[in-house]
Amino acid sequence: MRPVIAPSSLVLATVLSLCFAGSLTAQSGDPKPNILVILIDDMGWGDVGYHNPARHTPNIDRLAAAGVRLEQHYVASSCSPTRAAFHTGRYWSRFGCTAPSNPRVLPFDTFTLPRALKQAGYETCLTGKWHLGSDPAWNPNVYGYDHSYGSLAGGVGPYDHRYKTGPYSNTWHRDGHLIEEKGHVTDLITNEAVNWIGERGDKPWFLYVPFTAVHIPVMEEEKWLAGTESEPELSRRHFLACLGHLDFSIGRLVEAVEKSGHQENTLIVFFSDNGAYPNAVNADDKYPDAEAQYPHGPAGGTNLPLRGQKTQIYEGGIRVPAFFYWPAKLHPGVRNFPTHVVDLMPTLCGLVGVTPPDRVKWDGRDIWPLVSGTEAVPEPRRLYWVNGGWKERAVREGDWKLIASADGKRKQLFNLAIDPNETQDLASSQADKVATLSAALAEESAKDKDAVPNDQENP
């Protein structure tokens, strides 16, 4: 067993918090809202009922219908990069992270979202999957969380809570201390969140709930399998059951907010970390005793009608279900302009009156005026992606998106306004547009030059 968090790391966290003190300004006015961020693992575009009637997600659909749906919301093509961007407002490649990472991703002095919110008087909590450094010494508390719980590494077995076989397989923790517990991972993550909400007082709070569902391996009790009988493949039945279990748990989170009396002043943000991996092998032999524990066969979601999947920079890998829910402040609606996970930190900081230190250079922007409807037309912007292992890069400006291989020899160009499913490569007929976007891609890539490579795939 690896050691629990070292005292030196606790001292480091304290010193860093003092370094950030005084670097923020808070605006007066309305009470600061509580913020609940729900992050789903490997949920595809077509894995919510409001995009695909074949999916049964009534709680998610209810929130989306009463909220503001972001129909062009982008993330990275895999988990750790998206999590790095969410916590920093910066593209993951700025930290040398392009793939799922067990090594530490963020420098210890990174100005993170929970650190920013703590300076604004927030209590902060993470319950679920971290995957920005799988050693206990790199646990979420070191980066600004008052309390953390769940998997330090990636997706885990539903009942044994083990990550992939290797040095980080034993990953279940509370506040950086490795622990053993019984229970289904979705229930444990939800229970911790519900209890934490119920214990809150008058201070504003930030709760980040990164579920491990619907990432493989999946294994559900019989009660969750009810209604999936039309699916002939047992492994896919368990995936649908996992989705139903997840949706029920999201309903529990909302109920906890309502019971606490905080529903009028709580913003809920929902999104997935990347697109689905439609044919992921459920009995993946990288997990301990997988062949014996889990139903064999494919288990994964759907990104249709979008092209591509998790690990790819096509829309199906990086465009995900997302919405903001806050009925007291937001009118239901749909936003069809591009947004990105790097926008969430600037937006939330702006909402609560937080100004970052001068040294912080966000890649994202504050989209609250667009979400709230006080501004109708977004300013032109550029979006940027780097894929796993630096194999591909992509840039979007306006309706045009360019995907280029690392050596620049292979380039694909799509007009997403007329071809959102990327069926027609226009690179050969739009040489000027390729040149313009290639220059934009080079400009963004140059900002990665100081990044320390950290593209190790999960061992």
C-alpha positions in Angstrom: 0.0 0.0 0.0 1.3 3.5 -0.9 1.5 6.0 1.9 -1.2 8.4 2.8 -0.7 12.1 2.2 2.5 13.3 3.7 2.6 16.1 6.3 4.8 18.1 3.8 1.9 18.1 1.4 -0.5 19.4 4.0 2.0 22.2 4.8 2.4 23.0 1.2 -1.4 23.3 0.8 -1.5 25.7 3.7 1.4 27.8 2.4 -0.2 28.0 -1.1 -3.5 29.1 0.3 -1.8 31.9 2.1 -0.1 32.9 -1.1 -3.4 33.3 -2.9 -5.0 35.3 -0.1 -5.7 38.9 -1.0 -5.5 38.2 -4.8 -9.3 38.2 -5.2 -11.9 40.8 -5.1 -15.6 40.0 -4.4 -18.5 42.2 -5.7 -21.3 43.1 -3.3 -24.9 42.5 -4.1 -27.0 39.3 -4.1 -25.9 36.4 -1.9 -23.3 34.3 -3.6 -25.0 31.2 -5.1 -24.2 27.6 -4.1 -22.7 25.8 -7.0 -23.2 22.1 -7.8 -21.2 20.8 -10.7 -22.2 17.3 -12.0 -19.6 15.7 -14.3 -20.5 12.4 -16.1 -17.8 10.0 -17.3 -18.0 8.9 -20.9 -21.6 10.0 -21.6 -22.2 10.5 -25.3 -24.3 13.0 -27.2 -27.0 10.5 -27.6 -27.0 9.2 -24.0 -29.6 11.6 -22.7 -33.3 11.4 -23.4 -33.6 15.0 -24.6 -31.2 14.0 -27.5 -32.3 10.4 -28.0 -35.8 9.1 -27.1 -34.3 5.6 -26.8 -32.5 6.7 -23.6 -34.5 6.9 -20.3 -33.0 9.8 -18.3 -36.1 11.5 -16.7 -34.2 13.4 -14.0 -31.6 14.7 -16.4 -34.2 15.6 -19.0 -36.3 17.5 -16.4 -33.3 19.6 -15.4 -32.4 20.3 -19.0 -35.9 21.3 -19.9 -36.1 23.8 -17.1 -32.5 25.0 -17.7 -30.3 26.5 -20.3 -29.0 23.9 -22.7 -25.6 24.4 -24.3 -25.9 22.6 -27.6 -22.4 23.2 -28.8 -20.5 22.6 -25.6 -17.0 21.2 -26.1 -14.6 19.3 -23.8 -11.4 17.3 -24.4 -11.5 13.8 -26.0 -10.6 12.1 -22.7 -11.0 12.5 -19.0 -7.9 14.0 -17.3 -7.5 16.8 -19.9 -11.2 17.9 -19.4 -10.7 17.9 -15.6 -7.5 20.0 -15.9 -9.4 22.5 -18.1 -12.4 22.7 -15.7 -10.1 23.4 -12.7 -8.0 26.0 -14.4 -9.8 27.7 -17.3 -6.9 26.8 -19.5 -6.4 24.2 -22.2 -5.0 21.0 -20.9 -2.0 21.1 -23.2 -0.8 24.2 -21.4 0.1 21.7 -18.6 1.5 19.0 -20.9 -1.6 16.8 -20.4 -3.2 15.3 -23.5 -4.4 11.8 -22.2 -5.7 10.1 -19.1 -3.0 10.7 -16.5 -2.0 9.0 -13.3 1.1 11.3 -12.9 0.4 14.7 -11.3 -1.0 17.0 -13.9 -1.2 20.5 -12.2 1.7 22.3 -10.6 1.1 22.7 -6.8 0.8 26.4 -7.1 -2.0 26.3 -9.8 -4.8 28.8 -9.3 -7.7 26.4 -9.3 -11.4 26.9 -9.3 -11.8 25.6 -5.7 -9.0 27.9 -4.5 -10.7 30.8 -6.1 -14.0 30.0 -4.6 -12.5 29.5 -1.1 -11.1 33.0 -1.3 -14.6 34.2 -2.0 -15.8 32.5 1.2 -17.0 29.1 -0.2 -16.8 25.7 1.4 -15.5 23.3 -1.2 -16.0 19.5 -1.7 -15.3 16.9 -4.3 -17.0 13.5 -4.2 -16.2 11.2 -7.1 -13.3 10.8 -9.6 -10.3 13.0 -9.4 -7.7 11.7 -12.0 -5.4 14.7 -12.0 -2.7 12.8 -10.0 -3.4 9.3 -8.5 -1.0 9.3 -5.6 -2.5 10.3 -2.3 0.1 13.1 -1.9 -1.6 14.8 -5.0 -5.2 14.5 -3.7 -7.8 17.2 -4.3 -7.4 18.8 -0.8 -3.9 20.0 -1.9 -5.6 22.0 -4.7 -8.3 23.8 -2.7 -10.9 21.3 -1.7 -11.9 21.3 2.0 -13.1 17.7 1.7 -12.6 15.1 -1.0 -13.7 11.5 -1.4 -13.8 8.8 -4.1 -11.3 7.6 -6.7 -7.9 9.4 -6.9 -7.4 7.6 -10.2 -9.9 6.9 -13.0 -13.0 4.8 -13.3 -13.2 1.9 -10.8 -14.9 -1.4 -10.4 -18.5 -0.8 -9.1 -18.1 -2.9 -6.0 -14.4 -3.4 -5.4 -13.6 0.3 -6.2 -10.3 -0.8 -7.8 -8.7 1.0 -10.6 -6.7 -0.8 -13.3 -4.1 -3.3 -12.2 -0.9 -1.6 -11.4 0.6 0.9 -8.8 -2.7 2.9 -8.6 -5.2 0.1 -8.4 -5.9 0.8 -4.7 -7.3 4.3 -5.1 -10.4 4.8 -3.0 -9.9 7.5 -0.4 -11.3 10.1 2.0 -9.2 13.3 2.2 -6.2 11.6 0.8 -6.3 8.6 3.1 -6.8 5.3 1.3 -9.8 3.4 2.7 -11.9 0.3 2.1 -15.7 0.4 1.8 -18.6 -1.7 0.7 -21.3 -0.5 -1.6 -21.9 0.4 -5.3 -19.6 3.2 -6.4 -22.6 5.3 -7.7 -24.4 5.1 -4.4 -21.2 5.9 -2.4 -20.5 9.0 -4.4 -24.1 10.1 -4.1 -24.4 9.4 -0.4 -21.3 11.4 0.3 -22.6 14.4 -1.7 -26.1 14.2 -0.1 -24.7 14.1 3.4 -22.3 17.0 2.7 -25.2 19.1 1.4 -27.3 18.3 4.4 -24.5 19.5 6.8 -24.0 22.9 5.2 -24.9 26.1 7.1 -25.0 29.7 6.0 -21.7 29.8 4.0 -21.9 29.4 0.3 -20.7 26.1 -1.0 -19.2 24.5 -4.1 -19.8 20.8 -4.6 -18.1 19.0 -7.5 -19.6 15.5 -8.2 -17.6 13.7 -10.9 -19.4 10.4 -11.2 -17.5 7.3 -12.5 -20.7 6.3 -14.3 -21.1 5.4 -17.2 -17.5 4.4 -17.6 -16.7 0.7 -17.8 -16.7 -1.7 -16.0 -20.4 -1.7 -15.3 -22.3 -4.1 -13.1 -25.7 -3.3 -11.6 -28.2 -4.9 -9.3 -31.4 -6.6 -10.7 -33.6 -3.6 -9.8 -31.7 -1.4 -12.2 -31.9 -3.9 -15.0 -35.7 -3.7 -15.1 -36.8 -2.2 -18.3 -33.7 -3.1 -20.3 -35.0 -6.5 -21.5 -35.3 -5.4 -25.1 -31.5 -5.2 -25.3 -30.2 -8.7 -26.2 -26.6 -8.1 -25.1 -26.2 -8.5 -21.3 -23.3 -6.2 -21.1 -25.3 -3.5 -22.9 -28.2 -4.1 -20.5 -25.9 -3.4 -17.6 -24.8 -0.2 -19.4 -28.4 1.0 -19.7 -29.0 0.0 -16.0 -25.9 2.0 -15.1 -27.3 5.0 -16.9 -30.6 4.6 -15.1 -28.9 4.3 -11.7 -26.9 7.4 -12.5 -30.1 9.4 -13.5 -31.8 8.3 -10.2 -28.8 9.5 -8.3 -28.8 12.9 -9.9 -32.4 13.1 -8.8 -31.2 12.4 -5.2 -28.7 15.3 -5.5 -31.5 17.7 -6.5 -33.7 16.4 -3.8 -31.0 17.0 -1.2 -30.6 20.6 -2.4 -34.4 21.1 -2.1 -34.5 19.6 1.4 -31.7 21.8 2.5 -33.8 24.9 1.6 -31.1 26.1 -0.9 -32.9 25.5 -4.2 -33.6 29.1 -4.8 -29.9 30.0 -4.6 -28.2 27.0 -6.1 -26.8 26.8 -9.6 -26.4 23.3 -11.1 -23.9 22.8 -14.0 -24.1 19.5 -15.9 -21.8 18.1 -18.6 -19.8 15.0 -19.7 -16.0 14.8 -19.7 -15.8 13.4 -23.3 -17.9 11.5 -25.8 -18.9 7.9 -25.5 -16.8 4.9 -26.3 -19.6 2.9 -28.0 -17.9 -0.5 -28.0 -15.8 -0.5 -24.9 -15.2 -4.0 -23.6 -16.9 -4.3 -20.3 -14.7 -7.2 -19.0 -11.6 -5.2 -19.7 -8.7 -7.3 -18.5 -6.8 -4.2 -17.3 -9.2 -4.3 -14.2 -8.6 -6.8 -11.4 -10.5 -10.0 -11.9 -12.5 -8.4 -14.7 -13.2 -11.7 -16.5 -14.8 -13.1 -13.3 -16.6 -10.0 -12.1 -18.3 -8.3 -15.0 -20.6 -9.3 -17.9 -18.6 -9.9 -21.0 -19.2 -8.0 -24.2 -19.5 -4.4 -25.4 -20.8 -1.7 -23.1 -20.8 2.0 -24.0 -22.9 4.9 -25.0 -23.7 6.5 -28.3 -22.7 9.8 -30.0 -25.0 9.5 -33.0 -25.6 11.3 -35.2 -22.2 13.0 -34.5 -19.1 11.5 -36.0 -16.4 9.9 -33.9 -16.0 8.8 -30.3 -13.9 9.2 -27.1 -10.2 9.8 -27.9 -11.0 11.4 -31.2 -11.4 15.2 -32.0 -14.4 14.6 -34.3 -17.6 16.1 -32.8 -18.6 12.8 -31.3 -15.5 12.8 -29.1 -15.6 16.4 -27.9 -19.2 17.7 -28.1 -21.3 16.6 -25.1 -24.6 17.1 -23.4 -24.4 20.2 -21.1 -26.7 22.7 -19.3 -27.0 25.3 -16.6 -30.0 24.9 -14.2 -31.1 27.7 -11.9 -34.8 28.4 -12.2 -34.7 31.4 -9.8 -32.3 33.2 -12.2 -32.3 31.5 -15.6 -35.2 31.2 -18.0 -35.4 27.9 -19.9 -33.8 28.0 -23.3 -31.3 26.6 -25.8 -28.0 28.2 -26.8 -26.5 27.2 -30.1 -23.2 29.0 -30.0 -19.9 27.3 -29.2 -18.9 27.0 -25.5 -16.0 25.2 -24.0 -15.1 23.6 -20.6 -12.3 26.3 -20.3 -15.2 28.8 -20.0 -16.6 27.4 -16.8 -13.9 28.7 -14.4 -14.1 32.3 -15.7 -17.9 32.1 -15.7 -18.2 30.9 -12.2 -15.6 33.2 -10.9 -17.3 36.1 -12.6 -20.6 35.1 -11.2 -19.4 35.3 -7.6 -17.2 38.4 -8.1 -13.7 36.8 -8.1 -10.8 38.4 -10.0 -7.8 36.1 -10.7 -4.2 37.1 -10.0 -2.5 38.9 -12.9 -0.3 35.9 -13.6 -3.3 33.8 -14.6 -4.0 33.8 -18.3 -7.3 32.0 -18.9 -8.0 30.5 -22.3 -11.8 30.6 -21.5 -14.2 33.5 -21.3 -17.1 34.4 -19.0 -20.2 33.2 -20.9 -22.7 34.1 -18.1 -24.1 37.1 -20.2 -24.9 34.6 -23.0 -26.2 31.9 -20.7 -28.4 34.3 -18.8 -29.7 36.0 -22.0 -28.4 39.5 -21.2 -26.3 39.2 -24.4 -27.7 37.4 -27.4 -24.8 37.3 -29.9 -21.4 35.9 -28.8 -18.2 37.6 -29.9 -16.1 35.7 -32.4 -13.8 33.3 -30.8 -11.3 30.5 -31.4 -11.4 27.1 -29.8 -8.4 24.7 -29.6 -7.9 21.0 -28.9 -4.9 18.6 -28.6 -5.5 14.9 -28.7 -4.0 12.1 -26.8 -0.2 11.8 -27.1 -0.1 15.0 -29.2 -1.1 13.0 -32.2 -3.6 15.5 -33.5 -4.6 19.1 -33.0 -7.8 21.0 -34.0 -9.0 24.6 -34.1 -12.5 26.1 -34.6 -13.2 29.6 -35.7 -16.7 30.5 -36.5 -18.4 27.6 -38.3 -15.1 26.2 -39.6 -13.1 23.5 -37.9 -9.6 22.2 -39.0 -8.2 18.9 -37.8 -4.5 18.3 -38.4 -2.1 15.5 -37.7 1.0 16.2 -35.6 3.3 16.3 -38.7 0.8 18.5 -40.6 0.6 16.1 -43.5 -3.1 15.2 -43.0 -5.6 18.0 -42.7 -9.4 17.8 -42.6 -11.7 20.8 -42.9 -15.4 20.9 -42.0 -18.1 23.6 -42.1 -20.1 22.7 -38.9 -23.0 25.0 -39.8 -24.0 23.0 -42.8 -22.3 19.7 -41.9 -22.4 19.2 -38.1 -21.8 15.5 -38.5 -18.5 16.0 -40.4 -19.4 13.9 -43.4 -17.7 16.1 -46.0 -14.0 17.1 -45.9 -13.6 20.4 -47.6 -9.8 20.7 -47.3 -9.1 20.1 -51.0 -11.6 22.8 -52.2 -11.0 25.4 -49.5 -7.2 26.0 -49.6 -7.5 29.6 -48.3 -9.5 28.5 -45.3 -7.1 25.7 -44.6 -4.2 28.2 -44.6 -6.0 30.6 -42.3 -6.9 27.9 -39.8 -3.4 26.3 -40.0 -1.9 29.7 -39.0 -4.4 29.9 -36.1 -3.5 26.3 -35.1 0.2 27.2 -35.1 -0.4 30.2 -33.0 -2.3 28.2 -30.3 0.3 25.4 -30.5 3.1 27.9 -29.8 1.5 28.6 -26.4 2.1 25.0 -25.5 5.8 25.2 -26.0 6.6 25.6 -22.3 4.4 22.7 -21.3 6.1 19.7 -19.6 5.1 16.6 -21.5 2.8 14.5 -19.4 1.0 12.3 -22.0 1.4 9.0 -20.3 -1.5 6.7 -20.9 -3.0 4.8 -17.9 -0.6 2.0 -17.1 
